[in-house]
Amino acid sequence: MTMIAITSGGSLKLVHAFFILLAIVRLRPALGFISGVGVGDANNINCLEGERQALLEFKKCLVDDYGSNLKYLDLSWTNLTEPIPFQLENLLHLQYLNLSGNDLKIIDFKWLSHLSSLEGLALNSINLSSVANDWLEVVSHLPNLTTLSMSGCDLPPMSLSPLPHLNHSKSRTSLKSLDLSFNQLAHFPKSFGDISLESLDLSNNQLVHIPKSFGDICTLRELYLYSNNINGQLVELMNNLSGCVKDSLEVLDLSYNQITGLLPNFAIFPSLKEIDLIGNLYKLEVLSVSSNFLEGVISESLFSNLFKLQSLDLSNNSLSLEFSFDWVSPFQLSDIYLTSCNLGPRFPNWIRTQRKVSFLDISEANISDTISAELLEDLPPTLEVLNLSSNRIYGQLPNVSAKRLNGLAIYLSANSLEGPLPHFPTNLSILNLSKNQFSGSFSPLSKINGQLLAYLDLSHNKLSGRLPNCFMQWPKLVILNLAGNHFFGEVPSSLGSLSMLNTLSLNNNNFSGNLPSSLRNCSSLTVMDMRNNRFFGKVPAWIGEHLKSLIFLSLRSNMFNGSITLHLCWLKDLQILGLSLNDISGTIPQCLNNFIAMAQKRNYSFENSIPFSYYNGGTFGKLYFDSVMVELKRNEYEYHGRNLGLLKIINLSSNKLIGKLPSEISSLLDLISLNISRNNLIEEIPQMIGFDASYFIGNRELCGPPLTQKCPGEETPNRSEVTTKDNEEKDELVKWFYVGSGFGFAIGFGGVCGSLLLKRPWRHAYFLLLDNMKHWLYVTVTVNIARLQRKIQRQG
């Protein structure tokens, strides 16, 4: 393909100056496609030397008439932020244009109307909400456009409202493929006119029904409507596709909606090869109706003519499969997904006849049975994934022999399996035996020399003993979960050889000793859960120095001592830190504000990609969502996956911490829980903390909100306290008044009496005074009584 036509001494006209430098980087690998000149041509080499010179030279390369020869321009995901340049209109021979993933300011589509030679246009992940009703009109006038992709463009619900040009048969567009997924579309034109669409992707929008206009697109072969809000009875919804489209439709995806009712007969669609919904269709290859609200019973008669069926997905519905025990299927499936369907109580016999199956998922299927050695021997050598989780499978698990060369994934969690661990093949990629009743030692697994093992989950069983030092033979291990068992002793140093390890969960066991320093080599760790064991020593500094990807770190309920190492502050991505119920002393580091993930609204997703092989050695990534227990208000709650990423928690409770709570911790704006209760902290709680008071109790000298205990100098006694204090002061005053009065009386009385006894003239004068006062009092009283009597007589 000719991408750019340049001759020696010539130049090329392209776009606005803001494209230029990024275009150089983008087009550099394609310079070998430039006609008429090589990469080392002396007349053009300056276009690649130095940013400033390259900018000037490349602009000159875009001004002459050679710009009209440009046919292919891909500037996707190059951080462009300017308006669309008007010069783009001059690329009259441009056949393919990709501007996806940029922050372009597109105000209209007039520039697009001039690109009459355009065959493919990609504008994915560009905000087009302001021009939502303009693009369809312009596109309809591009006679050569066959492929248009506008996924994730913020197109609003009404952006496909009826347009006059598309409502009659003179529409000139030759559009074959239209991708409008990941928008907000809810409405469509009543008619698409004379349109020749072959593929229409409207997944992840807001559709509530299947538009009737789709039934008139007679050329439509692929229709993707998954992850919308489509609801109602399936039979009624399918009536909207009863037009001419029923003869051309090959792929129909309606999964992940809210469709209810029974499954209809899809025989009216003779060309269907893949329906992500069932019918009597001899051409059908893929049948999927996953994650809806379908219900009812499915019998083998619905599958009687599906000779070409290869993939069956009925998962996450309320369907029951009732097949006779001796039914022989007309198909050989490669993929079987029947999660949440009712298949039990016995293991379905028809599945044992599928000799080409690679993926078999019959979890949560109400199977109550044992797994016999015969059943395991019947598993086909093509099997890559076996998922029997969340059933009621019981008894002992026989040894699993190796019949295949590719990685094997086995999920048997949440059953009632018991007894010792069996032997497994060396080609294991995933082994999940969690939430069973397995007992005994870890030893049988130590014999697996698996170079493919990526995921090992034995949590919540009854396994015991010491862990063997054998982990170096599993170099690709990503998830290791041994929580909730009875393992004891020191953690083997060979764990440090797992450089790809993302999750290490050893909590709720009886491990002891120091954390092995070899774990510093596990630099990919994001989750490290060591709580509820008997580890001791100081919290290692190497955790902060080398495990800088940690998001979750819990050392809760152990016997760690010493102070909190400052190196923990290096964990900038840390969201959950649990050090409670230890013997940690010293002060709380002031550098906790370095936990950037707790200061910003960034929500990490606790998920890991678990690789395992399939289809002759290909690689497939399965997402594993971590599940951990988080303590909030002295209770533990289990959080999963993305919800776990919303939590920002520091728990330092029940230790021997001293000193002040650092004010720097107030900068952790997204922190939802800070628990420092039951320590020896002092002084005032920094402002803007605002958490529950229970997170601070048990620190006798800690004061200030949210505690009720006031800090020194802030006392404001209440009314009862004032009254009590006043009464105390009054009682004290009365007491001293009587004491003073007693002393005064004694002194006065003694002074007067002593004077009268010693001085005869004073004595005579004193008694004379008393006698005169007696006569004055008598006369005064007698006169007043007489006046009162006369007054009463006058009034009478």
GUFI-208705 format. One line per 3 residues: number of its first residue (from 1); their letters; for each residue z, y, x of C-alpha. Coordinates in steps of 0.05 Angstrom, whole numbers, padded with zeros to 5 digits. Layout:
REM GUFI-208705
NUM> A> Z,Y,X; ...
END
This chain:
REM GUFI-208705
1> MTM> 00000,00000,00000; -00018,00070,00024; 00046,00109,00021
4> IAI> 00026,00173,00057; -00044,00192,00081; -00041,00231,00147
7> TSG> -00096,00241,00198; -00089,00267,00268; -00075,00342,00266
10> GSL> -00068,00339,00190; -00007,00353,00147; 00021,00331,00080
13> KLV> 00047,00370,00021; 00106,00338,-00014; 00166,00370,-00046
16> HAF> 00219,00423,-00039; 00253,00435,00028; 00316,00400,00006
19> FIL> 00279,00334,00005; 00251,00339,00074; 00303,00316,00123
22> LAI> 00326,00260,00077; 00253,00241,00066; 00244,00233,00141
25> VRL> 00302,00184,00144; 00278,00148,00082; 00206,00142,00104
28> RPA> 00218,00128,00177; 00217,00052,00167; 00152,00059,00128
31> LGF> 00113,00098,00180; 00074,00036,00196; 00041,00044,00128
34> ISG> 00014,00113,00144; -00061,00108,00147; -00100,00138,00204
37> VGV> -00042,00147,00253; 00010,00104,00288; 00084,00118,00296
40> GDA> 00072,00139,00368; 00014,00186,00354; 00022,00248,00399
43> NNI> 00003,00295,00343; 00058,00270,00296; 00115,00247,00340
46> NCL> 00149,00316,00336; 00161,00302,00263; 00215,00252,00286
49> EGE> 00248,00291,00342; 00311,00332,00326; 00334,00352,00257
52> RQA> 00314,00426,00262; 00246,00412,00292; 00235,00354,00245
55> LLE> 00249,00398,00186; 00198,00450,00207; 00145,00400,00227
58> FKK> 00154,00358,00165; 00146,00420,00120; 00081,00434,00155
61> CLV> 00061,00362,00143; 00065,00375,00068; 00023,00437,00056
64> DDY> -00050,00417,00060; -00091,00376,00011; -00066,00310,00039
67> GSN> -00007,00312,-00009; -00053,00289,-00064; -00058,00221,-00029
70> LKY> 00016,00205,-00035; 00024,00143,-00079; 00094,00119,-00066
73> LDL> 00157,00162,-00061; 00227,00132,-00060; 00284,00182,-00051
76> SWT> 00338,00142,-00087; 00411,00148,-00069; 00402,00203,-00018
79> NLT> 00454,00252,-00045; 00403,00303,-00070; 00436,00359,-00110
82> EPI> 00381,00412,-00123; 00335,00424,-00183; 00269,00386,-00186
85> PFQ> 00219,00426,-00143; 00156,00451,-00176; 00115,00424,-00117
88> LEN> 00126,00354,-00144; 00074,00370,-00198; 00019,00371,-00145
91> LLH> 00026,00297,-00127; -00030,00279,-00174; -00042,00210,-00144
94> LQY> 00032,00190,-00144; 00039,00120,-00174; 00113,00105,-00162
97> LNL> 00172,00154,-00161; 00245,00134,-00152; 00297,00190,-00155
100> SGN> 00355,00146,-00176; 00427,00156,-00156; 00423,00231,-00141
103> DLK> 00457,00292,-00171; 00392,00327,-00189; 00394,00385,-00238
106> IID> 00339,00366,-00286; 00332,00418,-00342; 00266,00392,-00371
109> FKW> 00209,00343,-00359; 00151,00391,-00353; 00142,00371,-00281
112> LSH> 00133,00299,-00303; 00076,00314,-00350; 00030,00331,-00292
115> LSS> 00038,00263,-00257; -00016,00230,-00297; -00025,00173,-00246
118> LEG> 00047,00152,-00250; 00057,00078,-00263; 00130,00068,-00246
121> LAL> 00188,00118,-00254; 00262,00105,-00238; 00314,00157,-00256
124> NSI> 00376,00113,-00258; 00445,00143,-00252; 00421,00215,-00262
127> NLS> 00455,00258,-00315; 00400,00271,-00367; 00445,00289,-00426
130> SVA> 00417,00360,-00429; 00344,00337,-00436; 00356,00276,-00479
133> NDW> 00305,00294,-00533; 00251,00316,-00484; 00237,00256,-00441
136> LEV> 00209,00210,-00495; 00157,00260,-00517; 00134,00272,-00445
139> VSH> 00133,00198,-00428; 00089,00183,-00487; 00034,00227,-00456
142> LPN> 00032,00189,-00389; -00026,00141,-00400; -00014,00097,-00339
145> LTT> 00062,00091,-00341; 00082,00019,-00348; 00154,00017,-00322
148> LSM> 00209,00067,-00338; 00281,00056,-00317; 00335,00105,-00341
151> SGC> 00398,00064,-00335; 00465,00101,-00334; 00436,00170,-00349
154> DLP> 00489,00192,-00400; 00438,00192,-00456; 00477,00210,-00520
157> PMS> 00474,00172,-00586; 00419,00214,-00617; 00372,00218,-00557
160> LSP> 00324,00169,-00589; 00320,00204,-00656; 00251,00201,-00691
163> LPH> 00197,00241,-00655; 00132,00260,-00690; 00088,00236,-00633
166> LNH> 00115,00165,-00635; 00112,00159,-00709; 00037,00148,-00714
169> SKS> -00012,00101,-00683; -00043,00151,-00633; 00011,00143,-00581
172> RTS> -00025,00137,-00515; 00031,00107,-00473; 00019,00039,-00440
175> LKS> 00093,00029,-00427; 00110,-00045,-00415; 00182,-00043,-00390
178> LDL> 00237,00005,-00413; 00308,00001,-00386; 00358,00046,-00422
181> SFN> 00420,00005,-00408; 00489,00035,-00394; 00481,00097,-00438
184> QLA> 00510,00118,-00505; 00451,00104,-00549; 00464,00088,-00622
187> HFP> 00401,00109,-00660; 00327,00094,-00653; 00261,00118,-00683
190> KSF> 00241,00087,-00748; 00176,00069,-00714; 00153,00064,-00641
193> GDI> 00081,00076,-00659; 00026,00040,-00622; 00071,00019,-00564
196> SLE> 00059,-00043,-00522; 00130,-00056,-00497; 00142,-00124,-00467
199> SLD> 00213,-00115,-00441; 00268,-00071,-00472; 00338,-00068,-00443
202> LSN> 00390,-00033,-00486; 00451,-00069,-00460; 00517,-00032,-00453
205> NQL> 00504,00021,-00506; 00534,00036,-00574; 00488,00001,-00622
208> VHI> 00520,-00025,-00686; 00460,-00061,-00715; 00391,-00086,-00694
211> PKS> 00341,-00031,-00711; 00285,-00054,-00758; 00235,-00017,-00715
214> FGD> 00243,-00073,-00662; 00210,-00121,-00710; 00145,-00081,-00706
217> ICT> 00137,-00085,-00631; 00088,-00142,-00631; 00084,-00148,-00555
220> LRE> 00159,-00151,-00542; 00178,-00212,-00500; 00247,-00193,-00475
223> LYL> 00302,-00158,-00514; 00371,-00146,-00482; 00425,-00121,-00529
226> YSN> 00488,-00149,-00498; 00553,-00109,-00493; 00541,-00063,-00552
229> NIN> 00581,-00055,-00617; 00534,-00097,-00660; 00572,-00127,-00718
232> GQL> 00560,-00162,-00783; 00533,-00231,-00803; 00485,-00260,-00753
235> VEL> 00436,-00283,-00806; 00430,-00213,-00834; 00422,-00182,-00766
238> MNN> 00365,-00229,-00748; 00326,-00208,-00810; 00310,-00143,-00774
241> LSG> 00269,-00183,-00724; 00228,-00218,-00777; 00165,-00175,-00764
244> CVK> 00109,-00190,-00716; 00159,-00191,-00658; 00181,-00261,-00679
247> DSL> 00117,-00290,-00651; 00122,-00258,-00582; 00197,-00257,-00568
250> EVL> 00217,-00303,-00511; 00285,-00275,-00490; 00339,-00249,-00536
253> DLS> 00409,-00231,-00510; 00462,-00213,-00561; 00523,-00235,-00523
256> YNQ> 00586,-00193,-00517; 00582,-00161,-00586; 00622,-00169,-00650
259> ITG> 00575,-00214,-00688; 00606,-00260,-00739; 00584,-00317,-00784
262> LLP> 00550,-00383,-00775; 00492,-00397,-00728; 00424,-00392,-00764
265> NFA> 00362,-00432,-00752; 00318,-00396,-00701; 00256,-00439,-00713
268> IFP> 00219,-00377,-00739; 00216,-00353,-00666; 00167,-00404,-00637
271> SLK> 00161,-00370,-00569; 00236,-00365,-00553; 00254,-00393,-00485
274> EID> 00321,-00359,-00476; 00368,-00338,-00531; 00435,-00311,-00513
277> LIG> 00455,-00333,-00583; 00414,-00430,-00631; 00360,-00459,-00665
280> NLY> 00311,-00516,-00670; 00265,-00490,-00615; 00228,-00539,-00572
283> KLE> 00212,-00485,-00520; 00283,-00460,-00514; 00309,-00462,-00443
286> VLS> 00371,-00417,-00445; 00419,-00412,-00503; 00477,-00363,-00498
289> VSS> 00521,-00333,-00552; 00582,-00319,-00509; 00638,-00271,-00527
292> NFL> 00625,-00258,-00600; 00663,-00278,-00663; 00621,-00336,-00684
295> EGV> 00655,-00393,-00720; 00640,-00458,-00753; 00619,-00528,-00735
298> ISE> 00559,-00546,-00692; 00531,-00617,-00698; 00480,-00652,-00655
301> SLF> 00425,-00639,-00707; 00420,-00567,-00683; 00402,-00593,-00613
304> SNL> 00356,-00649,-00634; 00290,-00614,-00613; 00315,-00573,-00554
307> FKL> 00280,-00616,-00502; 00273,-00560,-00451; 00343,-00532,-00456
310> QSL> 00372,-00520,-00387; 00431,-00473,-00398; 00481,-00474,-00455
313> DLS> 00533,-00419,-00463; 00575,-00418,-00527; 00638,-00393,-00493
316> NNS> 00690,-00347,-00522; 00676,-00360,-00595; 00710,-00401,-00649
319> LSL> 00659,-00458,-00651; 00673,-00532,-00657; 00624,-00582,-00627
322> EFS> 00626,-00647,-00667; 00580,-00697,-00635; 00583,-00771,-00646
325> FDW> 00610,-00811,-00588; 00545,-00846,-00573; 00499,-00786,-00583
328> VSP> 00446,-00780,-00529; 00423,-00709,-00516; 00348,-00694,-00512
331> FQL> 00360,-00647,-00453; 00390,-00646,-00383; 00430,-00583,-00372
334> SDI> 00443,-00548,-00307; 00495,-00500,-00336; 00547,-00515,-00389
337> YLT> 00595,-00460,-00411; 00639,-00479,-00470; 00703,-00441,-00457
340> SCN> 00747,-00433,-00519; 00704,-00480,-00560; 00738,-00540,-00594
343> LGP> 00714,-00603,-00558; 00776,-00646,-00560; 00818,-00685,-00562
346> RFP> 00779,-00733,-00517; 00735,-00713,-00460; 00664,-00704,-00490
349> NWI> 00623,-00766,-00475; 00556,-00731,-00480; 00574,-00686,-00421
352> RTQ> 00581,-00748,-00377; 00507,-00761,-00390; 00486,-00695,-00359
355> RKV> 00462,-00716,-00290; 00435,-00649,-00266; 00493,-00603,-00284
358> SFL> 00515,-00553,-00231; 00564,-00510,-00271; 00611,-00544,-00320
361> DIS> 00663,-00499,-00354; 00701,-00531,-00412; 00767,-00494,-00403
364> EAN> 00811,-00479,-00463; 00774,-00532,-00502; 00833,-00570,-00533
367> ISD> 00822,-00631,-00490; 00883,-00676,-00488; 00864,-00734,-00443
370> TIS> 00872,-00763,-00374; 00824,-00757,-00317; 00806,-00827,-00295
373> AEL> 00775,-00848,-00229; 00715,-00871,-00269; 00705,-00802,-00298
376> LED> 00706,-00771,-00229; 00657,-00822,-00204; 00610,-00804,-00261
379> LPP> 00606,-00731,-00239; 00536,-00717,-00215; 00523,-00700,-00142
382> TLE> 00493,-00634,-00165; 00560,-00609,-00191; 00583,-00544,-00159
385> VLN> 00636,-00519,-00208; 00683,-00560,-00250; 00730,-00520,-00294
388> LSS> 00779,-00558,-00338; 00834,-00505,-00338; 00880,-00490,-00396
391> NRI> 00874,-00556,-00432; 00927,-00610,-00442; 00903,-00659,-00389
394> YGQ> 00960,-00703,-00366; 00977,-00759,-00318; 00962,-00765,-00244
397> LPN> 00898,-00739,-00214; 00858,-00792,-00177; 00827,-00780,-00109
400> VSA> 00763,-00739,-00111; 00709,-00769,-00068; 00655,-00729,-00033
403> KRL> 00585,-00739,-00059; 00553,-00673,-00043; 00537,-00628,00015
406> NGL> 00547,-00561,-00020; 00613,-00526,-00035; 00652,-00554,-00094
409> AIY> 00696,-00510,-00139; 00751,-00546,-00178; 00794,-00510,-00230
412> LSA> 00849,-00552,-00262; 00902,-00499,-00273; 00949,-00496,-00334
415> NSL> 00949,-00569,-00351; 01004,-00623,-00348; 00981,-00660,-00286
418> EGP> 01036,-00692,-00245; 01050,-00735,-00185; 01029,-00723,-00113
421> LPH> 00969,-00684,-00092; 00907,-00728,-00086; 00856,-00728,-00031
424> FPT> 00798,-00680,-00040; 00729,-00677,-00008; 00720,-00636,00055
427> NLS> 00666,-00593,00024; 00715,-00557,-00023; 00702,-00484,-00034
430> ILN> 00752,-00469,-00089; 00813,-00509,-00110; 00859,-00484,-00165
433> LSK> 00915,-00532,-00186; 00965,-00478,-00208; 01012,-00485,-00267
436> NQF> 01019,-00560,-00267; 01074,-00609,-00247; 01049,-00633,-00180
439> SGS> 01105,-00655,-00133; 01112,-00680,-00062; 01087,-00648,00002
442> FSP> 01028,-00607,00023; 01005,-00661,00071; 00945,-00690,00033
445> LSK> 00910,-00623,00035; 00921,-00616,00109; 00869,-00671,00119
448> ING> 00815,-00627,00090; 00774,-00600,00148; 00738,-00552,00103
451> QLL> 00694,-00499,00133; 00677,-00475,00063; 00746,-00469,00032
454> AYL> 00754,-00397,00006; 00805,-00403,-00050; 00868,-00446,-00052
457> DLS> 00918,-00437,-00109; 00976,-00487,-00115; 01024,-00438,-00147
460> HNK> 01076,-00457,-00199; 01083,-00530,-00186; 01140,-00572,-00157
463> LSG> 01114,-00581,-00086; 01164,-00582,-00030; 01173,-00592,00045
466> RLP> 01148,-00553,00104; 01078,-00526,00110; 01038,-00560,00165
469> NCF> 01008,-00516,00219; 00937,-00532,00197; 00908,-00467,00169
472> MQW> 00863,-00455,00228; 00815,-00506,00199; 00801,-00462,00139
475> PKL> 00773,-00399,00173; 00738,-00374,00110; 00800,-00374,00066
478> VIL> 00803,-00311,00023; 00858,-00328,-00027; 00921,-00369,-00011
481> NLA> 00972,-00374,-00067; 01031,-00422,-00057; 01080,-00383,-00100
484> GNH> 01132,-00415,-00146; 01143,-00481,-00109; 01200,-00509,-00066
487> FFG> 01170,-00500,00004; 01220,-00485,00059; 01224,-00472,00133
490> EVP> 01185,-00422,00174; 01116,-00398,00156; 01066,-00431,00204
493> SSL> 01035,-00386,00256; 00965,-00414,00241; 00963,-00368,00180
496> GSL> 00946,-00314,00230; 00879,-00347,00243; 00855,-00328,00172
499> SML> 00819,-00264,00189; 00783,-00262,00121; 00847,-00271,00080
502> NTL> 00853,-00219,00023; 00912,-00247,-00016; 00974,-00282,00012
505> SLN> 01025,-00302,-00041; 01085,-00343,-00015; 01136,-00314,-00064
508> NNN> 01189,-00354,-00101; 01199,-00408,-00049; 01253,-00422,00004
511> FSG> 01216,-00398,00066; 01261,-00371,00121; 01259,-00340,00190
514> NLP> 01220,-00281,00213; 01151,-00265,00187; 01104,-00294,00239
517> SSL> 01075,-00239,00283; 01008,-00276,00281; 00998,-00248,00210
520> RNC> 00979,-00182,00243; 00911,-00214,00254; 00900,-00218,00178
523> SSL> 00873,-00148,00177; 00835,-00158,00111; 00899,-00169,00070
526> TVM> 00903,-00128,00007; 00959,-00167,-00027; 01020,-00193,00011
529> DMR> 01074,-00222,-00035; 01133,-00252,00002; 01189,-00237,-00048
532> NNR> 01245,-00284,-00068; 01251,-00323,-00003; 01300,-00323,00055
535> FFG> 01263,-00283,00107; 01306,-00242,00154; 01301,-00193,00211
538> KVP> 01272,-00123,00210; 01212,-00105,00168; 01157,-00114,00221
541> AWI> 01123,-00052,00248; 01058,-00091,00255; 01050,-00091,00180
544> GEH> 01035,-00017,00182; 00999,-00020,00248; 00949,-00076,00232
547> LKS> 00948,-00090,00157; 00920,-00023,00138; 00882,-00050,00077
550> LIF> 00945,-00069,00040; 00949,-00046,-00032; 01007,-00090,-00054
553> LSL> 01067,-00106,-00008; 01129,-00140,-00035; 01186,-00164,00009
556> RSN> 01236,-00161,-00048; 01297,-00206,-00051; 01301,-00230,00020
559> MFN> 01350,-00217,00077; 01313,-00163,00116; 01357,-00114,00153
562> GSI> 01352,-00053,00198; 01317,00011,00179; 01250,00021,00145
565> TLH> 01198,00026,00200; 01158,00091,00202; 01095,00049,00213
568> LCW> 01095,00031,00139; 01072,00102,00126; 01006,00084,00158
571> LKD> 00988,00044,00096; 00948,00099,00062; 00919,00053,00008
574> LQI> 00987,00024,-00012; 01000,00028,-00087; 01059,-00019,-00095
577> LGL> 01117,-00025,-00045; 01175,-00071,-00061; 01234,-00074,-00012
580> SLN> 01291,-00082,-00062; 01348,-00132,-00058; 01352,-00135,00018
583> DIS> 01402,-00110,00070; 01360,-00051,00094; 01399,00009,00120
586> GTI> 01384,00077,00150; 01348,00134,00117; 01285,00136,00075
589> PQC> 01227,00159,00119; 01201,00229,00105; 01130,00205,00117
592> LNN> 01123,00168,00050; 01078,00224,00028; 01025,00190,00072
595> FIA> 01015,00140,00016; 00952,00176,-00006; 00936,00125,-00060
598> MAQ> 01001,00144,-00095; 00986,00218,-00090; 00916,00215,-00120
601> KRN> 00887,00185,-00183; 00851,00129,-00149; 00857,00062,-00183
604> YSF> 00838,00004,-00139; 00816,-00060,-00172; 00854,-00120,-00147
607> ENS> 00794,-00165,-00145; 00762,-00205,-00090; 00695,-00239,-00084
610> IPF> 00703,-00313,-00074; 00639,-00342,-00044; 00618,-00413,-00055
613> SYY> 00552,-00448,-00046; 00506,-00471,-00100; 00433,-00490,-00111
616> NGG> 00418,-00521,-00044; 00461,-00476,-00002; 00454,-00409,-00036
619> TFG> 00514,-00364,-00040; 00548,-00343,-00104; 00605,-00294,-00110
622> KLY> 00659,-00305,-00163; 00708,-00250,-00177; 00781,-00268,-00170
625> FDS> 00831,-00220,-00201; 00899,-00221,-00168; 00960,-00231,-00213
628> VMV> 01028,-00209,-00189; 01097,-00197,-00218; 01119,-00124,-00217
631> ELK> 01191,-00101,-00228; 01200,-00044,-00277; 01270,-00024,-00303
634> RNE> 01302,-00087,-00274; 01252,-00132,-00311; 01192,-00167,-00282
637> YEY> 01124,-00163,-00315; 01059,-00198,-00297; 00999,-00154,-00285
640> HGR> 00928,-00177,-00275; 00866,-00150,-00241; 00845,-00079,-00259
643> NLG> 00909,-00065,-00298; 00947,-00078,-00234; 00907,-00023,-00201
646> LLK> 00937,00029,-00249; 01008,00019,-00222; 01037,00063,-00167
649> IIN> 01108,00039,-00152; 01162,00044,-00097; 01224,00001,-00105
652> LSS> 01279,00009,-00053; 01338,-00010,-00097; 01398,-00052,-00079
655> NKL> 01400,-00038,-00005; 01445,00002,00042; 01403,00064,00049
658> IGK> 01438,00129,00067; 01422,00203,00073; 01380,00247,00028
661> LPS> 01320,00229,-00014; 01263,00263,00023; 01231,00321,-00014
664> EIS> 01163,00298,00011; 01164,00243,-00040; 01151,00295,-00094
667> SLL> 01080,00300,-00069; 01065,00229,-00094; 01038,00257,-00160
670> DLI> 01011,00192,-00187; 01075,00152,-00174; 01099,00123,-00239
673> SLN> 01163,00090,-00215; 01212,00105,-00158; 01273,00060,-00158
676> ISR> 01327,00077,-00107; 01387,00054,-00148; 01447,00019,-00118
679> NNL> 01445,00049,-00048; 01488,00101,-00012; 01444,00162,-00019
682> IEE> 01474,00231,-00022; 01460,00303,-00044; 01410,00330,-00093
685> IPQ> 01349,00293,-00121; 01286,00333,-00104; 01255,00371,-00161
688> MIG> 01194,00344,-00198; 01217,00272,-00190; 01231,00265,-00265
691> FDA> 01239,00189,-00268; 01287,00149,-00311; 01361,00160,-00292
694> SYF> 01370,00084,-00285; 01327,00087,-00223; 01380,00130,-00188
697> IGN> 01446,00101,-00211; 01493,00068,-00162; 01490,00124,-00111
700> REL> 01559,00156,-00118; 01542,00220,-00081; 01472,00230,-00109
703> CGP> 01468,00288,-00158; 01421,00330,-00199; 01370,00313,-00254
706> PLT> 01356,00263,-00281; 01429,00244,-00266; 01484,00279,-00305
709> QKC> 01526,00287,-00242; 01523,00360,-00220; 01514,00380,-00148
712> PGE> 01567,00424,-00114; 01562,00497,-00137; 01527,00478,-00202
715> ETP> 01589,00462,-00243; 01589,00494,-00312; 01652,00467,-00346
718> NRS> 01647,00454,-00420; 01692,00482,-00475; 01742,00426,-00474
721> EVT> 01748,00432,-00399; 01761,00508,-00407; 01813,00497,-00462
724> TKD> 01849,00445,-00420; 01850,00491,-00360; 01875,00550,-00401
727> NEE> 01932,00508,-00430; 01951,00484,-00361; 01953,00556,-00336
730> KDE> 01994,00578,-00397; 02045,00523,-00388; 02051,00542,-00315
733> LVK> 02062,00616,-00335; 02115,00598,-00387; 02151,00555,-00337
736> WFY> 02156,00611,-00286; 02174,00661,-00341; 02236,00621,-00359
739> VGS> 02255,00611,-00286; 02249,00685,-00274; 02288,00702,-00337
742> GFG> 02344,00656,-00317; 02349,00687,-00248; 02346,00757,-00279
745> FAI> 02400,00743,-00331; 02447,00713,-00279; 02437,00771,-00232
748> GFG> 02444,00823,-00287; 02504,00791,-00320; 02539,00781,-00254
751> GVC> 02526,00852,-00233; 02552,00884,-00298; 02613,00839,-00306
754> GSL> 02631,00847,-00232; 02628,00923,-00237; 02671,00925,-00300
757> LLK> 02724,00880,-00268; 02727,00919,-00204; 02720,00991,-00232
760> RPW> 02774,01010,-00285; 02740,01077,-00305; 02674,01041,-00315
763> RHA> 02709,00989,-00357; 02739,01043,-00405; 02672,01080,-00408
766> YFL> 02635,01015,-00425; 02681,00996,-00482; 02680,01067,-00509
769> LLD> 02604,01063,-00510; 02607,00999,-00549; 02656,01028,-00599
772> NMK> 02611,01089,-00611; 02550,01046,-00621; 02589,01005,-00673
775> HWL> 02607,01067,-00713; 02535,01093,-00709; 02507,01027,-00733
778> YVT> 02557,01024,-00791; 02543,01094,-00815; 02467,01085,-00810
781> VTV> 02468,01020,-00850; 02515,01048,-00904; 02473,01110,-00915
784> NIA> 02408,01071,-00921; 02438,01022,-00971; 02463,01080,-01014
787> RLQ> 02394,01113,-01014; 02361,01048,-01034; 02409,01039,-01093
790> RKI> 02396,01109,-01119; 02321,01097,-01115; 02327,01034,-01155
793> QRQ> 02369,01068,-01208; 02318,01124,-01216; 02262,01075,-01224
796> G> 02303,01035,-01275
END
